[in-house]
Amino acid sequence: MEENETMRWTIKPKPKQDQIDALAKELKVDGLVAHLLLQRNITTYAEAKSFFRPQLGHLHDPFLMKDMEVAVARIQAAIANNENILVFGDYDVDGTTAVALVSSYLLTYYPNVATYIPDRYEEGYGISFQGIDFAEDNGFSLIIALDCGVKALDKVIYANEKDIDFIICDHHRPGDRLPNAVAVLDPKRDDCQYPYDELCGCGVGFKLIQALASKRGQTIQDLVPYLDLVATAIGADIVPITGENRVLAYYGLELMNTAPRTGFKAIIDHIKKNELTITDVVFIIAPRINAAGRMKHGQHAVNLLTAQDMEQASQIAGEIERYNLDRKNLDQEITQEALLQIEANNETVGFTSVVYKDTWHKGVIGIVASRLTETYYRPTLVFTKSGNKLAASARSVKGFDVYNALEGCAETIEQFGGHKYAAGLTLLENQYENFKKQFEKVVSETIDPNLLTPEISVDTQLQLDQITPKLLRIISQLAPFGPGNMMPVFLAENLSDTGYAKGVGEDGKHLKLTVTQKGSPPISAIGFNLGHKLELVQNGKPFSAVFSLDENEWQGNVSLQLKIRDIR
């Protein structure tokens, strides 16, 4: 964020005082905790209980999902007729975890199951003609597609002509028509009444095995060993950690920390980390699984996630560790080139950032787009050459729907798909300049200019003397954190440093200080990447800060600290 000096601080609306008082009384907690819960739409004792104590029994009946009965019946028929089943999925974390999940579950009671991950470079995103040809050549008559397929109309027709049936499990937004598959499981279908539509692709896969398991007399307890895969996909795919996702993430993390599958254990052994949080899953586990598909092939990730043997898993984890290092070096290099391109073309003034170089590595353009968004805070596309077309990854800023913006440029695009904040597309090279102009036009006409300044959303104002170990304990029970349930952020005013503020880390990049407020006991604080704000807090000058609460463990002592997000 270094380039962006200005941040918008917005304080969330305060719940009504009588609601705060009533909930505080009912739950026997203080007003601050009741305030935080009401902001998360928790208004009663029963809702609070299911939030703080998620239960597997709270998961919805999988048969509420449109087409679930048909999907289960088709898989049962395939098993009865001894057909070969191909489990097909996208090469990212959501896809590879989903393939590992569904294939390993089916293999517990039926041997004729294989997996297929398309090659990112040869085949590109989603269901591919090559994958269908592979199925035909190898005698597969049923393909279960995960985390892709809801827009693959032509591919499904192609498969039907070869007498290959499709069951599609997806969570992307469907187009106007659905593919002519045996079943399309997608909670975002308009005609699907499923109560929760924010599942990730692996989550939809989990609902499928939950339905299969119920027909085989198994209970949800029998499926707990698969939840580490689901939690990883939830973290990596940045879906809201609310409702059903919260239950799945909660139990999946617990499994990861107590009895992870062999493949995860191999990664965790490589990184030597004790207690994993959803943040660790997002920043440590997920990039490694993703690195396989980015640098080599997604099948390596599936092999790791389904490995039974520790020695084999360690070997694959070691290879993936190397892919991840290569990926890091590449993405830093390309990010530098892209930033220079934006500067050189003097494109820092518009509403969008669109860059292209034919030699950029297709596996990392999504990461590069995210990095550019951090720097310039604009809806961003990074293009590279892919075969005889250009392929791009799109990333957005908070509050702006980039998928809708791409729909507004449809006449310049070959194909596109994705979500509100992340999408992918391909176009013909001669359309690049047209697309670039059109995208800038659509965004400039539809975006609220405020969204081009990064926002820090603040739960409530706080006095330092309200901060206690008990408060931190209660806040940590709000976890797992993520979209829809972010770590609480507080604002405190009239703070001063006790005189020891300094820059730490390389080049004094981070800010370390000890704050007090009107003579309150001092609390230590750290501001990552805020070293450049050192003079704002020196010489006892008063300042305001937005921060979250954190535990700092140093030489065996655990103390409370503020994790500062910004200072004014």
N, C-alpha and C positions, 0 to 999 in steps of 0.2 A: 504493500500500500504506500511505499515511500513517496510516490509522485503526488498522491492526493493529500494535500495538507488539510483540506476542509472535510469534516465529517458532519452529517446532520445528526443531532441528538434528538430523538423523538421519544417523549414519555408516553407509555401506553395509557389509555383512559383508566381512571381510577374506578373500581367498582363502587356501588352505592354503600355508604357507611353502614346503613342498617343491615345490609347483606353481609358485610365483613363481620359486624358484631355477632350476627346470628350464627354464621358458620364457625367463627372462633369459639363461640360458646358450645356449639354442638360437638365440635371435634376436640375441645379442650386444648386449643393451640392459641398462640398470640395473634394479634390483629395482622401483623406483617405476613405470617404464613397463610392466614385466611385470604388476604389480599392476593398473594401469588397464586393460590389455588383457584380463586374465582377468575383470574385472568386466563387460566387454562381450562375454563368452562367446567370446573368441578364445583358444584353448588350444594351437594347434599352429602350426608354421612356415607350413604351407599356408594356414590360416585367416588368419594375419597378413598373408601376401602378398596374398591376395585382398581383404583389408580396406584395406591401404595402397595397393594398386595395383589398383583396381577395373577390370575388363575388360568390354567389351561382350559378349564371348563367355560371360560368366557369366550372362547373361539366360536365363530359362527358355524352353523351347519353347512358343510361344503355343497350340499344339494340345493341350497338357495341360489347357487350360481347357475345362470342360464346355460343349458347344454350339458351340465355335469352328468345327468343320468345317461345321456347318449354316449358321452365320452367313456364312462365306466363300462357300459354295456359293450362298446366296441373293443375295449382292451380285454374284457373277459372273453369275448368271442375269439379274439386273436390267440389267447392262451389256450382256449379249448380246441382250436383248429391247428395248434402248433405252428402259427405264423411267426415270421421273424419281425421283430419290432426295432425300429431305429429311433433313438432319442437324439433330437437335433436341437442345437442351441447356439445363440450368439457367442462371440469370442470374448465378451467383456465379463466382469465379475458376476453380474446378475445371470448371464447366460450359462457360464461354466458351472457356477454353483447349482443352478437349476438342473442342468444335465447330470451332474454328479448325484444330485438328490433323487431324481426320478429313476435314473438307470440303476443306481445301487439298491433302491427300494424294490424295483421289479425283479432284480437278480436274486433277491432273497428267496423267491419262490418260483422263478421261471428263468431258464437258462438262455433262451434265444433272444437276447437283447444286446444291441451294440450302440455305441455313441458316435456322433458326428458333429464336429465343430467346423464351420466353413473357414477357409483361409482368408484372413483379412485382406490380403493383397491380390490373390487370384480371384476370389469370389465376392469379396465385399460383404456388406452387412446383410443379415437376414437369410431367408430361405433362398437357396441357389439352384439353378438348373443342374449344376455339377453334382450337388448333393442328391438331387432326385435321380440323376443318372447312376450315381453310386448305389443308391437303394435298389434301382432296377437290376443293375449288373450283379448284385449280391443277394437277390431274392428277398428283399424286404417288401412287405405289402402294407405296413402301417408305419407312418412317421408321426412321432409326437414332437411338435415344435414348441420350444420354450423361449420366452422373452423376444419373440419375433413372429412375423407371419400374418398379423392382422390386416396388412395391406397387400399381401402377396397373391393377388387375384390370379395373375397369369401363371405363376408357379404352381398353384394348386390345380388349375385346369390341366397344365402339362402333366402333373402327377396322376390326375384322374384318368387321362388318356392311356396311362401305363398301368392302370388298375392298382394304383397306390393310394391308400386313404390317408388323410391328414386329420390329426387332432391338434388344434392350435391353442396354446396357453400364452396369452400376451397381456400386457398392461399398458400398451401404447394406445394413443387415440385412434379409433378406427376411421377409415375414410367413409365416403357416402355408401359404399357397398361392402358387404363382408365376403371373404373368400368362400367358395363352395366346398367347404371342408365338412367332414362328418360332424365335428363339434368345434365351436369357437368359444373358448373360455376367456372372457376378458371383462372384468368388472366395469370397464369404461364404455361397454356397449350401451347404447341408449335403452335397449329393451331388456337389460339385465337388472333385476331387482335386488342384487346382492347388497347387504347393508353397508359394506365398506369398500370404497373403490380406489383406495390408495395402496393396494398391494403392489409389491415389485414382481418381476417375472418369476423369480424363485418362489415367492409367496403364492402365486397362482399354481405353480408346480406342487407346492406343499398341499394346497387344497385338493388337488387331484389325488395325491397319495392318501390324504386323509379320507377321501371318499372311497377309494379302493380298499383301504384298511378296514373301514366300517363294514363293508360287504364281506370281509374275511373274518369278522368277529374280533378284530383287534381294537384296542382303545387308543386314545391320544397318548397315553403313557408309552405305548410301543413305538411312537414316532418321535419321542424326545431326542433320541440320538441324531436326528437329522437337523435339529434346530440351530446348530452352529453354522450350518450352510445358509440357513434362512437369515440369521442375524447378520452375517457377513454381507449378504446381498442387500439387506435393508440399509445398512450403513453406507455401502459403496454406491448405491443407486440414489441416495439422498431423497428417499421418500419420507413422508411425515412419520414421526415415531409417536403415533396416536393410536387409539383404538386397538384393533387386532395386531397391527405392526408392533405396538408397544409390548403386548404379551409375548409375541414371537421373539422380539429382540431381547426382552428381559430373560427368558428361559434359554435362549441361544447363547447369550453372554455367560450366563451361569455355567452352562455346559462347557463353553470354551475355557473357563477358568478352573473347572474341576476335572472334566474328563474329555478333552478335545479329541477329535478324530486324529488318526496317525499323521495325516498330511498337515493339519494345523499345528500339531505338536512339533513337527519338524521345522516349520517356519518359526514358531515361538522359541524353540531351542536356538535357532540362528540369531534371534534378536534379543534374547535374554531379558524378557520383560515379565514382571510378576503378575500383577492384576491387570487384565485388559479391560479398557472401557470402550464404548462405541467409537470414541475418537481414535483410539489405537487401531480399531478395526478399519476405520476410514483411511488413516494416514500410514499405517504400517502393514497390515495384512492385505487389504484390497490392492494397493499398488503392486504388490508382489504377484498376486494372482493375475492381475491385469497385464503385467510385464510379459508373461508367457505369450499371450495373444498379440501384444504390440511388437515384440522383438522376434518371436519365433513362430509359435503356433499355439492356439488356445487348447489343443488337445493335451499339452503338457500340464496345464492347470487341472483338467479333469483327471488325468492320471494321478496327480498329487492328491487331489481331494478324495479319490476313491482308493488310494493305496492302503493295503492292509499291513504291509511289512515295513517296519521302521527303517531298515537299512535302505530299501528302495526309496522310501519317502525322503530320507535325508539326502540322498543323491539328487533327486529331482529338485528338492528345496534349494540345494546348493547351486544347481544350474539356474534356477529361477532367480536366486540372489544375484547371480552375475548378469542375467538379462536386466534386472532392475537397475543395476549400476550403469549398464550401457544406456538404458532408457533415460536415467537421470542426466547423464552427460549430454545425450542428444537433445533432450528437451531444453536444457539450459542454453545450448549452442543455438538452437532454432529460435528460442525466445529472443535472444540477443539480436539475431538477424532480423526478426520481425519488428522489434522495437526500432531498429535503425531504419528499416523500410518506412515505418510510419513517420519517423522524424524527417527522413530525407524527402518524402513526398509532401511534407508539411500537412499531414492529415490528422493533426491533434485537435482540430477545431470542430469537426463535424459531429454528427450524432452516433456514428458507427465506426468501427475499425474493421476493415476488410483487407487482408494481405494474401499474397500468393507467391510461391516459388516452386518451380516444377520438381526440384530435387528434395524438397522436405520430406521427411519420413512420415508416411501415412499413420504409423502407429502412435505418434505422439502429438498430432495436431490438436487433438482435444485438450490435452494438458496445456499446450501452448496458448490455445484460445482462453483457457481459464486464467493463465498468468497475465495475458494482455488485458483481460477484464479487470484484474486486480490493479494494474497500473493505470489504465485510462478510464476505467469504469464506463464502458460503452457496450452495447450489444456488439459482439465480435464474431467474425468468421475467419478461419485460417484454411486456405486452399492449398492443395498440392495436386500433382499430376497423378492420375490413376488410370492406367491403360490409355485409351484414347479420349478420356474425359477428365474433368477436374472434380475432385472430391473435397468436401469441406466439413469441418466441425464447427458448430455454432454454440456460443455460450451467451447467456443474457445477464442482465443486472436485476437485482431484487425488485419484484413488482412489475416487470415487463415480460410479456409473453412473446418469445422469439418465434415460436411455432406459428402463431397467428401472423406475425410479420412475414414469415416465409410464404405462407399461403397467399399473401398480397403480392408476391413476386413469382407466382406459380408459372406464368407464361415463359419465364426465362430459365426455369429449372427442369431437369429431366425427372428426378424423383427426390423425395425428402420424407423424413419421418422423425418422430421424437416427442419431446415434452415441452412444457412451458419454458424451462430454463436451459435445456440442452437438446440439440437436434443435429442431424447429419443430412447432407444432400450431395447430389451429383449434378453437373451441368456440362454442356458442350463448351469447348474452349472459346468459341466465337461469341458466346453469350456472357462471358465473364464481365466485360465492362458494362453491358446493359444491366446485368444483375446488380452490379455494385451501385450503379446510379439509382436503380429502382429500390434497392434495400435501404439506402440512405433516405430516399424520399418517403417510403412507407414509415420508417422509424421516426423521421423528423415530424411527420404529420400526426403520429399516434402516441408518441411517448410524452408523459408528463415530465417536463425538464428537471423537476426536483429529483427524479429517479437517477439522474446522471451524477448526483453526489451521493457517495455511500452513506448509508444510514446505520446508526447504532440505535437499536430499539431498547429503551430502558423500561424495566418493569415498574420501578418506583424509586422515590428519593429516600435516603436513609441517613440516620445519624450514626457516626462511628460507634457510639456506645451501645447501639442496638446489636452490634456484631458480636456473637458469642459462639463458642464451640457447639452449643446446642443448635443454634441456627444453621451452622454449616452441616451438622448431622442431618437435620430435617431436609435441607436443600439437596444433600447428596442422595436422599431417598426419592427425589423427583426423577432421578436417572432411570433408564437411559435417555440422554438428551439428544435432540436432533430437531429437524424441521417440525413445527407444530408443538414442540415442547423443548424450547431452547433453555440452556443454562440461564438462570435469572441474572439480570444485569441491573446494577444499582447506580444511582447518582448521589454523590456527596459534595456539598459546597463548603467554601471557607476552610479548606484544608491547608496545612502548611507542613513542610518537610522539617525534620528535626536537625537538619544541617549536614547530613551525611550523603545527600543524593549524589549519585555518580553514574557514569556510563559504564556498562560491563559488556563482556563478550568481545568479539573481534571488532575493532574500530569503534568501541563504545556504542554498539548498535542498540543495546537494550538499556533500559533505565531502572536502576535499583534505588529505592528510597524508603524512608520510614515516615509515615504520616500521622499527624495528630489533628484534632479539631477542637478548638476552644478548651485546650488543656486536657483532652481525653487521653487515656493511656495510648502510647504509640503502637502502631501496627505496621509490620513490614509490608512492602509492596514491590511488585515487579511489573514493568511495562515492556513487553516484547516489541522490538522495532520502534521504540519511542525515545531512543537515545538522543535524537535531534531536538527533543523538547526539554532538555536539561535546564536551559536558562529560565524556562517558565517557572521552575520550582525552586531555584536557588535563592539564597539570601532571605529566606523566610517569607517570600512573596506568597500571598494567598492564591489558591487555585481551586478549580472544580475538577472532579474526575468521574469517569464512568468505569465500572469495574465489576468483575464477578469474584466470588469467594473461592479460595483454594486452600489446600493443605500444602505446606512446605515441609519436606522431610530432609533434614540435614544432620549428618553424623548421629543418626538414631533419634533425634528429637523431632517431634511433629509439632508445628505451630501453624496458626492461622496466617494466611497472607492475602492481600488484595492482588488480583490479577488485573492490572489497569489496561483498559482498551483505548482510552483517549484522555487528554488533559486540555483544559482551557484556563 
